[in-house]
Amino acid sequence: MHLDLALPDGRSVHLRLSDAALTASYGPDLVYTLDRGGRLVGAFRDGRNLRRGLDGRVLARWRHGRGPRQRSWLEPWEAGDLMIALRRDLGLVAAQSLPAPLAAAVQAGLAFDEATDVEEYHRVYSPVAILPPDQYQALVLQATEGCSFNTCTFCALYRGQPFRVKDPDEFALHIEDVRDFFGDGISFRRSIFLADANALIVPQERLLPLFSTLATAFALMPENMPQAKQRAWLETHPDGVSGIYAFVDGLSAERKSVDDFHALRLRGLRRVYIGLESGHEPLLAWLRKPSTAAAMLDAVQRLKAAGLHVGVIVLTGIGGQRFHEGHCRDTAAILNAMALGPGDIIYYSPFESDPEAPYAVLASAEGIEPATPAFAGMQETAIRRGLTLPPPLAGPKQVPYNLRDFVY
């Protein structure tokens, strides 16, 4: 549904209402996007793209000319000012004569209680640390919490968070709480990400009941449905999802057979993401990665044999000059050996040292240079040049993955 309105303050606004969101465009320099529950999820304002997380924080991204993309979190008062401006601008729209569906969507935005929503989010979820970029708008369901290893020196995403697995009853209650939390806004999130760091580590006899719980709660889009029919299916299935997605690590994948992964695929699993980081074994050992490149290659091959798509994450700019040549050479070689194809994704993630992780201290003690964007870019270029994989559409997508862009 589309509607153009002239407002009393002299501005015009274009409203677009879909099954997932309300978009209000007050000219090219001011745009708001709200889910159907009235929750602001994004905006364009003052030349910056703004993304609001469920915890109430707002990430701003912008670029000057052809310069590098800039990012910063808004100060609390700036985020508050954004919400005040949104209510003011929606109020002008609400005063006009609107079709009933648009009026209801606008009123939902005006009635949205940010403080209560943030409080409820923290009750329903433990921290959602990271997702793959193509799943930033997924419905996160935490079958597990934390990371089962927590040994990688470059990662502090789950430090201090004990790993645990929810039983089917607890998981079912979590799903119910998540559905209540999102309300009508759940239609904005049409895939499920089974969290946290490596939920597929759960033994198969415990994991299958969790997938059964998902099947009871959500309609699942048939596998390999033509893209032209997918939107129509989603519109006719308000509780439907396109599939289930999850992280896995090499050691966890070793514990599951091709038949195990195939059984999960039949229950809705569509793509699995694995943090390769590097194909260079000495670098992985130095990073205390709890898996080898060979094990991760084997994991990808078994996932592919089960008919699943994969997302392979590569770190660039890590390890300094000591590991540079081997990292670029061996990473390209192992990616080539994975025989990735359509539906698979290679992510290049520029490394930035987290002060909460031990990497910086260890690197400094051993004379390894700090990571820089230029070094990360050089490594990505070198790895890409070493690939013999076919380009899309016959081969995998190759895309950036900057952790600083993550907002949930």
N, C-alpha and C positions, 0 to 999 in steps of 0.2 A: 504494500500500500504506500502510495506517495501523495504528498500534499504540500503545496506552496502557500505560505501565508505572509501578509504584510503586517508588521507589528506596530504598535502605537509609537515606539521610539524611532520610527523611520527605517528600521532594518527589515529585511525579509528573512524568512527561514524556510528551508526545505526539510520536510520530515519524511523519513523512510522507515516503515515498520515491517519487519520480517518475522518469521517464527522464532528467530534467535535474539533479535536486538532492535532497539529504537535508535536511529541516528538522526540527530538534529544539526543541520548545517546552517550557520548564521553567516553565510558568505564563505569565501575560500580560506579565511584566516581564523575561523572559530568553528570547531566541530566537536560534538559530544557523541559518545556511543555508550548506551546503557543496555544491560541485559533485561530480559522481560520481567525480572523481579525489581527493576528500578535501580539496580546497582551500577554505578559508573565504572566502566572497564577501560575506557580510553578517551582521549581528547586530543585535539590539535589546537594550540593556543600560543600566541606570541611567537610563532615560528618554531615551536617545539612540539614534538610528538610526546604525549604523556600517557603512561600506562599505570593504572591504579591496581595495586595488589589487594588481595583479600585481607591483608593485615593493615590496610589503610595507607601504606606508604605509596608514594607516586614517583616513578622513574621518568625523568625527562631525557629525551635524545634529540640532538640537532646537529646540523652540519653547516659550516660557513663555506659557501661556494663548493669547490671540489676538495676541500680539506677533509681531514679525518673526522669520523663521527665522534661527537662529544656526548658524554653521559653524566648525569648527576641526579641524586635523590633530592626531591624538593624538601625544604625545611617544613616542619609541621605547620607553621603559619601559612606557608605558601600552599600546602595541600588543603588547608582549611579555607583559604581564599578561593581556591578552585571550586570547592563544594558550594560556597556561598554564591559565587558567580553562576554556577550551574542552576541552583534553585531560583535565582533571580531570572535567568533566561528562560527556564522552563515555566516559571510563573506567568511570564508574558504570553507564552503559548497556551497555557491552560485557560487563560481568560478569553480565548477565541472559541468560536464554534467549531468543534472537532467531531469527526466520526467516532462512534463509541469505542472501537478498538484503540485508536490513537489517544483518545481521552483517557482510557484506562492505563495505557503505557506511560503517559505523561504524569498522571496522578501517582503511579507507582514510584516514579523518580522523585516527585516532591515529598512523598511519604517516607522515603528511605531513611532509616535511622543508622547513620554511619557508626556511631559509638557502639550501639548494641550489636551490629553486624560484626564488627571487629572482635568484640568480646566472645561472640558465639563461634567465630572462626577458630579462635584459640582453644575453645572448649572441644571442638569437633576434631581438629587436626593437631598432630605434633608437627614441628616445623617441616615444611615442604622445601627441601634444600635445593633441588635442581631437577629439571626435566630436559629432554631433548627439545630442540627448537620447534620441531613440527608438532610437539605435544604441549606447547605452552597453554593452549586453550582446552586441554583435556580435563575430564573429571577425574581428579586424583582420588584413589581409594587405597588406603594404607593397610594392606594385608600384613605387612611387616613394618617395623619402625627401626630406623637406624641402619647401620652397615654391619654385616657379619664379620668383617675383617678389620677395617680401620687401621691398617698398617701403612698405607701409602704416604710417603713423606710430603707429597705435594698437595694433599687434600685435607681440609679441616671441616668439611661439610657436616660430618656426623660425630665430631669429637665430643666426648662426654655424653653421648646419647646411647644407652644400652640397646643392643639388638634384641628384638623379640618378635615372635610370630603370633598373630591373633588366631584363636580357634574359630570354627565356623559360626558359633553363636555370637561371639564378640564382633566378628567381621560383619555379620548380618546387622547387628545393632549400629555399627559404624556406618554402614550404607544407609540405614534409615536416618541417622543423624545428618549425614551429608545431604540427603535428599531434602530433609526439612530445612536445612540451612540455606540451600540454594533456592528452594521454592520454584517459582516460575522461571527464575534465571537459569535453571539447569539446562534449558534448551540451547543455551549459548555454548555448551560443552558436549560435543557429540562423539567423543571417543573416551575410553577408560584407560587411565594409566595406573597400572598396578604397582604401587610404591611399597617400600622406599628403594634403597640403593640396589639391592639384588634380590627382589622378592622371589625370583624363580629358584633360589637356593632351597626353598621349602621342599621337603621330601614329597615325592609324587603322591603318596597315599594321604598326605595332609593337604596338598595343593589342589587336587581334583575336587574335594568338597568346597573349597573356596571358589573355584570356577563355577561349580553348580549353584552356589549362592548368587553369583553374578548373573547366571542365566535366569534365575528366578526373578531377579530384581529389574532386569533390562532386556528389551528386545534387541536382538543382534542382527545387523544387516547381513544378508547372505554373502558368502565369500565370492569374490570375483564378479560382483554385480557391475554391469557397465556404468561408467561414470555418468552417462546421460540419465540414468534411472535412479542414481543415488539420492539426489536432492528430493525427488518425488517420494522416495521411500522414507526419508527422514521426516518429511512434512506430514506423512500419514502415520508415523510412529513417534509420537511426542516423547516416549520413554526409550526410544531406540538409540543405539550407538553403532558407529561404523566398525568397531573392533576393540580389542584389548591389546595393550602395549606394555612393555616392561624392560627394565635393565637386567642384565646377567653378567657375571664375570666368568673367566675361564674355568676356575676351580668348581664353581657351582654347576656350570654346563657339563663338566666331566661326569657329574653324578646322574645325568639324565641321558637316556638312549634316544636314538632317532624316533623310536616308537613312542617314547614319553613325550617328546616335543610334538609329534604328530597328534597325539591325543589332546594336547593343549590347543593345537591349531583347530581341531574339530570343535573345540569348546570356545573358540573366538579369538585366540591369540593370533595376531597378525604380523607384528614386527617386534624384534628383540634388539636391544641396543647394548653393545659391548664396548667397554673402554679399553681399546687396544693400547692407546697412548703411544706405543712405539713397537716396531718390529725388531728392535735391537736388544738382544738379550742382556748385554752388560748394563745398558741404561735401565731396563726394567728392574734388574736386580738392585742397582744402586738406588732406585726410587722405592724399593721394598714393595713392589707390586706383587700381590699374592697369586701370581699366575705367570706363565711363560708365554712368549709369542707363539711358540709351537702349540701350546694348549689352546690358545685363543683361535688360532687357525683351525684346529680340529673342531672347536666349538662352532665356529661359523659354518664349517662344512656340514656338521650334523644338523644345524638349524636349517640350512638350505636343503638338505636331503629330506627334511620333514615338511618342506614346502613353505617355510616361513621366510619373510623378508628380514633383513638385518640393517642396523645402523651401526657403523664402525667409527669410533671416535679416536682421533689422532691429536696428540698434543704437539704444538709447534713452539719453538723458542725455549725448550727445556733442555737442561743438561749441558749447556754451554758448548764451547769449542771442543772440549774433551770428547764428547759423544756425537758431535755434529755429523761427521761423515757417515758413521755407522748408522745413526738414527735415520738419516735421509735415505740411504741406500737400502737398509733392511726393511724399513717401513714400506717403501714402494714395492719391494719384492714380495712382502707378505700380503699386501693388498692385491697384487697381481695374482697370487696363488689362491686367493679367496674366490675367484671367479664370480665377482659381484655382477649383478644384472639389473634389469628394470625392477623398480620397487625397493631397491637397496639404496643406502645413502652413506657417503663418506663425509664425516664432519671434521673440519680443521679448526681446532680450538687453540687460540693463542694463549700461552701460559702466562699467568700473572701470579706472582708469589703471594700467598695468603699469610699474613703475619701470625695467624693462629696455628699454622702448619710448620713442621720442623725444617722444611726444604731450605729456606733462606740461610739459616744458621749452618746447616750441613754444607751447603754449597760454598758459603763464605770460608768455612774452615778448610775446604779442599781447593780453594782458588778457582772455583767455577763462577764465571761472570753472571751478574744478574740478567734476567730475561728482559728483552726489549721488544717493542712492536716491530722494529726493523728486522731483527734477527728472526722473529717468528714468521714474518712475511717471506724472508729469504728461504727458510726451511720449507714452508708450504710450497713455494715455487719449485724447489728442488725435488720434493716428493712428487708433485704433479708431473714433472718432466720425466720421472722414472716409471710412470704408469704406462701399461700397455692395454688397459681396459678400454672397451668401446665407449664412446660418448653416449649420453642420453639421446634417444630413448632406448637404445639397445643396451646401454650400460648403466651404472649407478649415477645418481646425482652426486655432485660434489659441492658442498655448501659450507659457509663459515658457521662457527658455533662459539660465540663470545659469551662467557658466563656472566659478564656484566649486564647483558641484556635481559637476564631472567627476572621475571616478575610472576608470582602466582597469586 
